[in-house]
Amino acid sequence: MIAELFRKVLGRGRSINRPKLTIHAVKRHGIRREDISPCALRVTESLQKAGFEAFVVGGAVRDLLIGRAPKDFDVATNATPEQVKKVIRRSRIIGRRFQIVHALCNDEVVEVSTFRALQAAPEDDQAADEHGRLIRDNVFGSQEEDALRRDFTVNALFYDPNKEEVWDYFDGLGDIRAKRLRMIGEPAQRYREDPVRMLRAVRFAAKLGFTIDKAARKPILELADLLSNVPSARLFDEMLKLLLSGHSVECLRQLRTEGLHHGLLPLLDVVLDEPEGARFVELALSNTDKRIAEDKPISPGFLFASLLWHQVRLGAARIESQGELPTPALYLAMDEVLDAQKEKLAIPRRFDAVMKEIWSMQQRFMQRGGQRPYRLLEHPRFRAAFDFFVLRAASGEVDQDIARWWEDFQHADDTEKEAMLVVEDKPKRRRKRGPRRKKPAGENSSTALDTHSKHTQPDEDDLDD
């Protein structure tokens, strides 16, 4: 009877894991107040003093239990956004679909959300689309309901900094210690409600070094096509999180293992099945992971330029074989590739210019004579394009000696640069001769010689630039 009541309240006809709250003391979980950011502590303390419940929640608790430093801290509370804003002076309400509050503390931002229930009303059949994806999921609820609507048990943990307690409804602590990723509720139904959860399962498994629970893994291959119903902008956001997780190589492998890579980047499907393309992609992703580990800046434009480069190359070669010149062929291929991927993954247009500049500059690295190397060095996108060229050399696509030449050329002084320039043999291009005219009577030999010279001796403007 209680289980039936839960189904009516939550408005779902699926089987669910009935929550059972366990409160873990600090001696069991080991998280101390000082492990929480000052801003998150201030927010939870202020809300609790005002009479509300307030907990650090989700990924921050999970990461602390694993022994990792969280990148950010989120707070969940039973206070409404308006009530939070009254308590936290430096804050602002954001969001239209579901309002949350950003609490501001110097350079730190803590996201404060109100406990949420699973759906608007039990009788509301319009809460999901024809595929089962939830399109209305925006009502406040209790902490227990908030735990129920979360995806994985390891993400449904609440930490009270005041009492140093972890509130655990689904044995998430046990799953963390077992390095197991387990879905809350019936996995197939949860994936239908939000297909992006399949990508999240892959990302968390790769990032945390966890194994996806057998029950959570089984429906993924069957339901992978549901990702085509996800708005492309949201799919891009999730894909970007995956690629910038710091474990993108492992994420990519996991995507292939679970059969989820097809359709995310339409032209990436072919790349992953071709050794040359796969080698370049893995090098690009490894380089990204390394930069993240070293806390260096990352350019999404550079990353997506790397993922789509192999198809740009293939397209340019095909168009050139049809009689087009190399540079126009490259630009035509760029447009083809970018247009094709936009049908599935909405890479924002602001990245298009970055990708095109990086791609178009690759041909210029082959030119090492005259003034061209100097002009290329002055290009504002030179460093990104050069890093891209280095990856191509490492994958065997271009000669590594050329990449080393450019590395040395950048750091050489003026005299050394001048000595390094490569003398390029360029064929002379002659003007087309017009029809030979007959010599007028009386024309002397010197005039005829001068006329012939004009047709056979090219001037500097006739030579290749």
C-alpha positions as CSV (number, residue, x, y, z in Angstrom):
1,M,0.0,0.0,0.0
2,I,2.8,2.4,0.8
3,A,4.5,1.5,-2.5
4,E,1.3,2.2,-4.3
5,L,1.1,5.6,-2.6
6,F,4.6,6.4,-3.7
7,R,3.6,5.6,-7.3
8,K,0.6,7.9,-7.1
9,V,2.5,10.8,-5.5
10,L,5.3,10.5,-8.0
11,G,3.0,10.0,-10.9
12,R,4.9,7.1,-12.5
13,G,3.8,3.6,-13.1
14,R,7.3,2.2,-13.0
15,S,9.0,0.2,-10.2
16,I,11.1,2.4,-8.0
17,N,13.7,2.0,-5.2
18,R,11.9,3.0,-2.1
19,P,14.1,5.4,-0.2
20,K,15.5,4.4,3.2
21,L,17.3,7.2,5.0
22,T,20.6,6.4,6.6
23,I,22.5,9.1,8.4
24,H,26.3,8.5,8.5
25,A,28.4,10.2,11.2
26,V,31.8,11.7,10.4
27,K,33.7,8.7,11.7
28,R,32.1,6.7,8.9
29,H,32.4,9.1,5.9
30,G,35.4,11.3,7.0
31,I,34.2,14.6,5.5
32,R,35.0,17.6,7.7
33,R,33.6,21.1,7.7
34,E,36.9,22.5,6.6
35,D,36.6,20.4,3.4
36,I,33.7,22.6,2.3
37,S,34.3,25.9,0.5
38,P,33.8,29.0,2.7
39,C,31.0,30.2,0.4
40,A,29.1,27.0,0.7
41,L,29.5,27.0,4.5
42,R,28.2,30.5,4.7
43,V,25.2,29.7,2.5
44,T,24.2,26.6,4.5
45,E,24.8,28.3,7.9
46,S,22.7,31.3,6.9
47,L,19.8,29.2,5.6
48,Q,19.8,27.0,8.7
49,K,19.9,30.0,11.0
50,A,16.9,31.3,9.2
51,G,15.0,28.0,10.0
52,F,15.5,26.2,6.7
53,E,17.1,22.9,5.8
54,A,20.3,23.2,3.8
55,F,22.8,20.6,2.6
56,V,25.8,20.5,0.3
57,V,24.6,18.0,-2.3
58,G,25.5,15.9,-5.3
59,G,28.9,15.8,-7.0
60,A,30.8,17.7,-4.3
61,V,29.8,15.1,-1.7
62,R,30.6,12.3,-4.0
63,D,34.0,13.7,-4.9
64,L,34.9,14.3,-1.2
65,L,34.0,10.7,-0.4
66,I,36.3,9.5,-3.2
67,G,39.1,11.8,-2.0
68,R,39.0,14.4,-4.8
69,A,38.7,18.1,-4.5
70,P,35.4,19.3,-5.9
71,K,35.4,21.9,-8.7
72,D,32.3,23.5,-7.2
73,F,29.8,23.2,-4.5
74,D,26.0,23.0,-4.8
75,V,23.5,23.5,-2.0
76,A,20.0,22.0,-1.8
77,T,17.3,23.5,0.5
78,N,13.6,23.5,1.3
79,A,13.6,27.3,1.0
80,T,12.0,28.7,-2.2
81,P,14.2,30.8,-4.5
82,E,12.6,34.0,-3.2
83,Q,13.2,32.9,0.4
84,V,16.9,32.1,-0.4
85,K,17.3,35.5,-2.0
86,K,16.0,37.2,1.1
87,V,18.5,35.3,3.3
88,I,21.5,35.5,1.1
89,R,21.9,39.2,0.2
90,R,24.5,38.8,-2.6
91,S,22.5,36.4,-4.7
92,R,20.4,36.4,-7.9
93,I,17.6,34.2,-9.2
94,I,18.2,32.7,-12.6
95,G,16.4,30.3,-14.9
96,R,13.0,30.2,-16.5
97,R,12.2,26.5,-16.7
98,F,13.2,25.9,-13.1
99,Q,14.5,28.7,-11.0
100,I,17.6,28.4,-8.9
101,V,19.7,30.9,-7.0
102,H,23.4,31.9,-7.5
103,A,24.9,32.9,-4.2
104,L,28.0,35.2,-4.8
105,C,31.0,35.2,-2.6
106,N,33.9,37.2,-4.1
107,D,35.0,35.0,-7.1
108,E,33.0,31.9,-6.0
109,V,29.5,31.1,-7.0
110,V,27.4,28.5,-5.2
111,E,24.3,27.2,-6.9
112,V,21.3,26.9,-4.5
113,S,18.4,24.8,-5.6
114,T,15.1,24.0,-3.9
115,F,14.2,20.4,-3.3
116,R,12.3,19.1,-6.3
117,A,9.6,16.5,-6.9
118,L,9.6,14.2,-9.9
119,Q,6.6,15.6,-11.8
120,A,3.8,18.2,-11.7
121,A,0.8,16.1,-10.9
122,P,-0.1,12.4,-11.0
123,E,-2.8,12.9,-13.6
124,D,-0.7,15.1,-15.9
125,D,-0.2,13.0,-19.1
126,Q,1.5,16.0,-20.7
127,A,4.6,15.8,-18.5
128,A,6.4,13.4,-21.0
129,D,6.6,13.2,-24.7
130,E,5.7,10.2,-26.9
131,H,9.1,8.6,-26.2
132,G,8.8,9.0,-22.4
133,R,11.2,12.0,-22.1
134,L,10.1,14.3,-19.3
135,I,9.3,17.8,-20.6
136,R,7.8,19.1,-17.3
137,D,9.8,18.4,-14.2
138,N,9.6,21.6,-12.3
139,V,7.8,21.4,-9.0
140,F,9.2,21.8,-5.5
141,G,9.2,18.8,-3.1
142,S,10.7,17.2,-0.1
143,Q,14.3,16.1,0.4
144,E,13.2,12.5,0.0
145,E,11.5,13.3,-3.3
146,D,14.6,15.3,-4.4
147,A,16.7,12.2,-3.8
148,L,14.3,10.0,-5.8
149,R,14.5,12.2,-8.9
150,R,18.3,12.1,-9.0
151,D,19.9,9.7,-11.5
152,F,22.5,7.7,-9.7
153,T,22.8,6.7,-6.0
154,V,26.3,8.3,-5.8
155,N,24.8,11.6,-6.7
156,A,21.9,11.4,-4.2
157,L,24.0,12.2,-1.1
158,F,23.4,15.2,1.2
159,Y,26.0,16.6,3.6
160,D,25.1,18.8,6.6
161,P,28.2,20.9,7.4
162,N,26.8,21.9,10.8
163,K,26.5,18.3,12.1
164,E,29.1,16.8,9.7
165,E,26.5,14.2,8.7
166,V,25.9,12.5,5.3
167,W,22.3,11.7,4.6
168,D,22.0,8.7,2.3
169,Y,18.7,7.4,0.9
170,F,20.0,4.7,-1.5
171,D,23.3,3.4,0.0
172,G,25.2,5.7,-2.2
173,L,28.1,5.5,0.2
174,G,28.2,1.7,-0.3
175,D,28.2,2.1,-4.0
176,I,31.1,4.6,-3.9
177,R,33.2,2.2,-1.9
178,A,32.3,-0.6,-4.3
179,K,33.1,1.7,-7.2
180,R,29.7,1.0,-8.7
181,L,27.4,3.2,-10.7
182,R,23.8,2.3,-9.9
183,M,20.7,3.9,-11.2
184,I,17.9,5.1,-8.9
185,G,14.7,3.5,-10.1
186,E,14.1,1.3,-13.1
187,P,17.0,2.1,-15.6
188,A,15.1,1.8,-18.9
189,Q,12.3,4.1,-17.6
190,R,14.8,6.6,-16.3
191,Y,16.7,6.7,-19.6
192,R,13.4,7.2,-21.4
193,E,12.6,10.1,-19.1
194,D,16.0,11.7,-20.0
195,P,18.2,9.9,-22.6
196,V,21.1,12.2,-21.6
197,R,21.5,10.0,-18.5
198,M,23.1,7.4,-20.8
199,L,25.9,9.8,-21.6
200,R,26.1,10.8,-17.9
201,A,26.6,7.1,-17.0
202,V,29.5,6.9,-19.4
203,R,31.0,10.2,-18.2
204,F,30.8,9.3,-14.5
205,A,32.1,5.7,-15.1
206,A,35.1,7.0,-17.0
207,K,35.8,10.0,-14.8
208,L,35.5,8.1,-11.5
209,G,36.9,4.7,-12.6
210,F,33.6,3.1,-11.7
211,T,31.8,0.1,-13.3
212,I,28.3,0.7,-14.6
213,D,25.9,-1.6,-12.7
214,K,24.6,-4.5,-14.9
215,A,21.0,-3.4,-14.6
216,A,21.9,0.2,-15.5
217,R,24.0,-0.9,-18.5
218,K,21.7,-3.4,-20.0
219,P,19.2,-1.0,-21.7
220,I,21.7,1.4,-23.0
221,L,22.4,-0.2,-26.4
222,E,18.7,-0.8,-27.0
223,L,17.7,2.8,-26.1
224,A,20.7,4.6,-27.7
225,D,18.5,6.0,-30.5
226,L,16.6,8.0,-28.0
227,L,19.4,10.5,-28.0
228,S,18.2,11.7,-31.4
229,N,15.1,13.2,-29.6
230,V,17.3,15.3,-27.3
231,P,17.5,19.0,-28.2
232,S,20.8,19.5,-30.0
233,A,21.9,22.4,-27.7
234,R,21.6,20.2,-24.6
235,L,23.3,17.4,-26.4
236,F,26.2,19.7,-27.1
237,D,26.4,20.8,-23.5
238,E,26.6,17.2,-22.3
239,M,29.1,16.2,-25.0
240,L,31.3,19.2,-24.0
241,K,31.2,18.1,-20.3
242,L,32.3,14.6,-21.4
243,L,35.2,15.9,-23.6
244,L,36.3,18.3,-20.9
245,S,36.0,15.9,-18.0
246,G,39.8,15.3,-17.9
247,H,39.2,11.7,-18.9
248,S,38.0,12.2,-22.5
249,V,40.0,9.4,-24.0
250,E,38.4,6.9,-21.6
251,C,35.0,8.5,-22.2
252,L,35.4,8.0,-25.9
253,R,36.3,4.4,-25.4
254,Q,33.4,3.9,-23.1
255,L,31.1,5.5,-25.7
256,R,32.2,3.0,-28.2
257,T,31.8,0.1,-25.8
258,E,28.2,1.1,-25.0
259,G,27.4,1.9,-28.7
260,L,26.6,5.5,-28.0
261,H,29.2,7.2,-30.2
262,H,27.1,7.0,-33.4
263,G,25.2,10.1,-34.2
264,L,26.8,12.4,-31.6
265,L,29.3,13.8,-34.0
266,P,27.9,12.4,-37.3
267,L,31.2,12.5,-39.1
268,L,33.1,11.2,-36.1
269,D,31.5,7.7,-36.6
270,V,33.8,7.1,-39.6
271,V,36.9,8.5,-37.8
272,L,36.7,6.0,-35.0
273,D,36.7,3.1,-37.5
274,E,39.8,4.4,-39.3
275,P,43.2,3.9,-37.7
276,E,44.7,7.1,-39.0
277,G,41.7,9.3,-37.9
278,A,41.4,7.5,-34.6
279,R,45.1,8.1,-33.8
280,F,44.8,11.8,-34.4
281,V,41.6,12.1,-32.3
282,E,43.1,10.1,-29.4
283,L,46.2,12.4,-29.4
284,A,44.0,15.5,-29.4
285,L,41.9,14.2,-26.5
286,S,45.0,13.1,-24.6
287,N,46.5,16.6,-25.0
288,T,43.2,18.0,-23.7
289,D,43.2,15.7,-20.7
290,K,46.8,16.7,-19.9
291,R,46.1,20.4,-20.1
292,I,43.1,20.0,-17.8
293,A,45.3,18.0,-15.3
294,E,47.8,20.9,-15.4
295,D,45.0,23.5,-15.0
296,K,45.7,25.1,-18.3
297,P,43.1,26.8,-20.4
298,I,41.1,24.7,-22.9
299,S,39.6,25.8,-26.2
300,P,36.4,24.0,-27.2
301,G,36.9,25.3,-30.7
302,F,40.3,23.7,-30.9
303,L,38.9,20.4,-29.6
304,F,36.1,20.2,-32.1
305,A,38.4,21.2,-34.9
306,S,40.5,18.2,-33.9
307,L,37.5,15.8,-33.8
308,L,36.2,16.9,-37.3
309,W,39.6,17.3,-39.0
310,H,39.8,13.9,-40.6
311,Q,36.6,14.4,-42.4
312,V,37.7,17.8,-43.6
313,R,40.8,16.2,-45.1
314,L,38.8,13.5,-46.8
315,G,36.3,16.0,-48.2
316,A,39.1,18.3,-49.5
317,A,40.9,15.4,-51.2
318,R,37.6,14.3,-52.9
319,I,36.8,17.8,-54.1
320,E,40.3,18.4,-55.3
321,S,40.2,15.1,-57.2
322,Q,37.3,16.5,-59.1
323,G,39.5,19.3,-60.5
324,E,39.2,22.0,-57.8
325,L,42.3,23.8,-56.6
326,P,43.6,22.9,-53.1
327,T,42.6,26.0,-51.2
328,P,39.0,26.3,-52.6
329,A,38.6,22.5,-52.1
330,L,39.6,22.9,-48.4
331,Y,37.1,25.7,-47.8
332,L,34.3,23.7,-49.5
333,A,35.1,20.7,-47.4
334,M,35.0,22.8,-44.2
335,D,31.4,24.0,-45.0
336,E,30.3,20.5,-45.8
337,V,31.5,19.1,-42.5
338,L,30.2,21.9,-40.4
339,D,26.8,21.7,-42.1
340,A,26.6,18.0,-41.6
341,Q,27.3,18.0,-37.9
342,K,24.9,20.8,-37.1
343,E,22.0,18.4,-37.8
344,K,22.8,16.4,-34.6
345,L,25.2,18.4,-32.4
346,A,24.6,22.1,-32.3
347,I,28.2,23.3,-32.0
348,P,27.6,27.1,-31.5
349,R,28.5,29.3,-34.4
350,R,31.0,31.2,-32.3
351,F,33.3,28.2,-32.7
352,D,33.0,28.0,-36.5
353,A,35.5,30.9,-37.1
354,V,38.0,29.3,-34.7
355,M,37.8,25.9,-36.4
356,K,38.0,27.4,-39.9
357,E,41.0,29.5,-39.1
358,I,42.9,26.5,-37.6
359,W,42.0,24.3,-40.6
360,S,42.8,26.9,-43.2
361,M,46.2,27.7,-41.7
362,Q,47.5,24.1,-42.0
363,Q,48.5,24.5,-45.7
364,R,50.6,27.6,-44.8
365,F,52.9,25.6,-42.5
366,M,54.2,23.8,-45.6
367,Q,55.5,27.1,-47.0
368,R,58.8,28.0,-45.4
369,G,60.3,30.4,-47.9
370,G,60.2,34.2,-48.5
371,Q,58.0,36.3,-46.3
372,R,55.3,33.7,-45.7
373,P,56.7,32.3,-42.4
374,Y,57.0,35.8,-40.9
375,R,53.4,36.6,-41.9
376,L,52.2,33.3,-40.4
377,L,53.9,34.0,-37.1
378,E,52.0,37.3,-36.8
379,H,48.6,35.6,-37.2
380,P,46.6,35.9,-33.9
381,R,45.6,32.3,-34.1
382,F,49.1,31.0,-34.9
383,R,49.7,29.2,-31.5
384,A,46.5,27.2,-31.8
385,A,47.1,26.3,-35.5
386,F,50.7,25.3,-34.7
387,D,49.6,23.1,-31.8
388,F,47.2,21.5,-34.2
389,F,50.0,21.0,-36.8
390,V,52.2,19.3,-34.1
391,L,49.4,16.8,-33.4
392,R,49.2,16.1,-37.1
393,A,52.9,15.4,-37.1
394,A,52.7,13.2,-34.1
395,S,50.0,11.1,-35.7
396,G,52.1,10.6,-38.8
397,E,50.0,12.8,-41.1
398,V,52.7,15.3,-41.9
399,D,56.5,15.3,-41.6
400,Q,57.7,15.8,-38.0
401,D,60.8,17.6,-39.4
402,I,58.5,20.4,-40.6
403,A,57.0,20.7,-37.1
404,R,60.4,20.9,-35.5
405,W,61.5,23.5,-38.1
406,W,58.6,25.7,-37.0
407,E,59.3,25.2,-33.3
408,D,62.9,26.4,-33.9
409,F,61.8,29.2,-36.2
410,Q,59.6,30.7,-33.6
411,H,62.4,31.1,-31.1
412,A,65.2,32.1,-33.4
413,D,66.6,35.6,-33.7
414,D,66.3,37.6,-37.0
415,T,69.7,36.4,-38.3
416,E,68.9,32.8,-37.5
417,K,65.4,33.1,-39.1
418,E,66.9,34.4,-42.3
419,A,69.3,31.5,-42.5
420,M,66.5,29.0,-41.9
421,L,64.3,30.0,-44.8
422,V,63.9,27.3,-47.3
423,V,64.6,28.2,-51.0
424,E,61.6,26.8,-52.9
425,D,61.8,25.9,-56.5
426,K,58.8,27.4,-58.3
427,P,58.0,26.7,-61.9
428,K,57.8,29.7,-64.0
429,R,54.4,30.4,-65.5
430,R,54.6,32.0,-69.0
431,R,52.0,34.1,-70.6
432,K,50.0,32.5,-73.3
433,R,51.2,33.5,-76.8
434,G,48.9,35.2,-79.2
435,P,48.7,34.2,-82.9
436,R,52.0,34.9,-84.6
437,R,51.7,37.9,-86.9
438,K,53.6,38.3,-90.1
439,K,56.5,40.7,-90.0
440,P,55.8,44.0,-91.8
441,A,58.0,44.7,-94.7
442,G,61.1,46.6,-93.6
443,E,60.9,45.6,-90.0
444,N,64.5,45.2,-88.8
445,S,65.8,42.3,-86.9
446,S,66.2,44.2,-83.6
447,T,62.5,45.1,-83.5
448,A,61.6,41.4,-84.2
449,L,63.9,40.3,-81.4
450,D,62.3,42.8,-79.0
451,T,58.8,41.6,-79.8
452,H,59.9,38.0,-79.3
453,S,61.4,38.8,-75.9
454,K,58.2,40.3,-74.7
455,H,56.4,37.1,-75.3
456,T,59.0,34.7,-73.9
457,Q,60.5,36.4,-70.9
458,P,58.1,36.6,-67.9
459,D,58.4,39.5,-65.5
460,E,58.1,39.2,-61.8
461,D,54.3,39.5,-61.8
462,D,54.1,36.3,-63.9
463,L,55.8,34.2,-61.2
464,D,53.9,32.4,-58.4
465,D,53.6,34.4,-55.3
